[in-house]
């Protein structure tokens, strides 16, 4: 699974490097080439988002105890993606301003005001996106903690069940041992009683023999 993740990482690194170079070139291109470059960057950004989704799915399949390192790398990639999207929006705003000025002949002040307004809106959207991403990350971490707790509780439950089974087996063995010891004690008492009876009979027999012998003489 980690090899798949690393493969997605390499593709993401190559793709983001290409996107960064193209974003930097957009403001310096002629209008026709700019339009084509913008469309190309949009397509590559969509591919980068799909790679991030695949990487995120791969991370979810990693056992919780080994997931931390990959989660940190995913956060870094998402931040890089957010920066690329912000840079692209600013580049598109500059491109749109230039095209609008060429078509409508707007003066510089109007263009600057519109650009400042659009940049302000972009920054607001970016802040909202960061808050949503932070909320999503908290939800993912909470889910991971919940899974770990459930797994720990499951292990503890199995240990308790095994301990109960051992106690039952011990109780059963103790019961058998108690019955065996009781039987042995009963047989010992019976044997002792039998020995005493035989001793009494022997003594009585000896006494009777002595008495008969005395009377005869």
Steps between C-alpha positions, in 0.01 A plus 500: 500500500787746588648447152171620345504804726859583405412464132216752543746727686743500209223574249373780725848654533557500123152638429521781759842603367353530150201697631725740693705574189193557285332728757811717505491527118130595468532881556782530243327317212302658213118485544442195279778300664385613845153362440640165389745491792223576752291213364802270517574596862136444599517149357825423681362637830207260466746214444692608812176499704425147381851390602443648846173309529675175404777567752241576769325169430832316524572664839161390633597137425818525713475353854441778759831437677694570176279775358650807672794557265283472188235730649764770556616467141142527378453824695812641333376401153157654563661824613714498184185440293325790670793729426501396134129570469544842664791589271297387200202712605722806531659426165155464342386826658800679350430332167129595514583860585734528203244350260221719637717811464583408144132443410331779699777752529461533882733745667774385734328610822180307423699191415704525820185543710334199342814299537531593869135406554548165329817431696315580822224255406762242408669537838165458674431184303848377581445557874169317482668215314769478768237489774313225317822306449588538869152377596535205265841414645361513854217268394750257344721503811194452722397203287850353533495542877155340514622202295802457726279513810262243351790271414644535853160427653464198276841369610413562867171317455678200348748496791215511754319218321816288497553571872142394574547178305819424693317566828221262398755234410680557833172471692417178314844356574473601866161332519641179355799514737269556797288198407810284455642608838165439671485148353858427610428627853188287519693189395776576752242529782332176388836319492588625848164387640549160336850471651364591846222240469746234388731591790212469747399165354861383519534613862172334596606183327834498682329564836252221440781262406689590816187453713429156354859398552494609868176315571629183340797485727 
